[in-house]
Amino acid sequence: MSTYAEPDFYRLNEDSLRLVEFVTRAIGSLRPIRILDLGAGSGVIGIELANAILPLELTLVEVQPEWEPYLALNIAQVLRTTVSANVHISAFSDWKPAVAYDLIVSNPPYFLPGHGRPASDPRRELCRSFIRDGWAVFLKAIERSLASEGSAFLVVRNDVRILRELEQHWAGTKSSVACDGNLAFVTLTGCRSRLGSP
C-alpha cells in the first residue's frame, strides 16, 4: 500500500485496508464502473479499490473540509491516472448524487453519540462518532446513491447497538453481516435507485 497524507488529528488504521480486502474478495471478477467512497477521510478505501479494479470513476464524499487538501494530494500521488476522480465536501444529508453507483464503500464513525471515550480533539471526535447527521441519514445517502444492482460495503464495530441501527434504518431489501473479531463487515443491497446507472 502507498503512503497516504493525512491531518495530524487522525491516523489510518487497518480497518480501512481490511474493508478493501473484504470488498475485493466479495466482488470477485466484477468490475464496477462507478465507485463512491462515502465519508472518505484521506481516500484510502476508494483509492486502493480503484487502483485494484480500475473503474471509470471514483467519487469521494467527505463531511469535514479539513480533509480536502489531503484528498487532493492523495489522488494526485496515489490514484492511477486512468481513473477519473471527483471530491465533494458535503454532509451526508446534503449529498445529492447525479448518478447511481455500482459500488459504495465506507468506514463510517464507529461510535453512537454518548458511547466510547471522547477524543480530546473535536475534529477527531467527528471522525469517530456520529455527531453530525446519524445512521438514518447516512443510510439514506447510500440508498439515494446505490444503483439497483449495486452493493454497498461498510466496516463497523462489532457492536450490537450499531448493528441494530443498521437493521432499523436500512431501507433496501437485503443486508448481510460478517463478523471478524471486533469488526463487522456489512453488505447492503436491494435499492431501487431512480438515477441512471451505467
Buried (B, 14 or more C-beta within 10 A) or exposed (E): EEEBBBBEBBEBEEBBBBBBEBBEEBBEEEEBBBBBBBBBBBBBBBBBBBBBBEBBBBBBBBBBEBBBEBBBBBBEEBBEEEBEBEBBBBBBBEBEBEBBBBBBBBBBBBBBEEBBEBBEEEBBBBBBBBBBBBBBBBBBBBBBBBBEEBBBBBBBBBBEEBBEBBEEBBBBEEBEBEEEEEBBBBBBBBBEBEBEBE
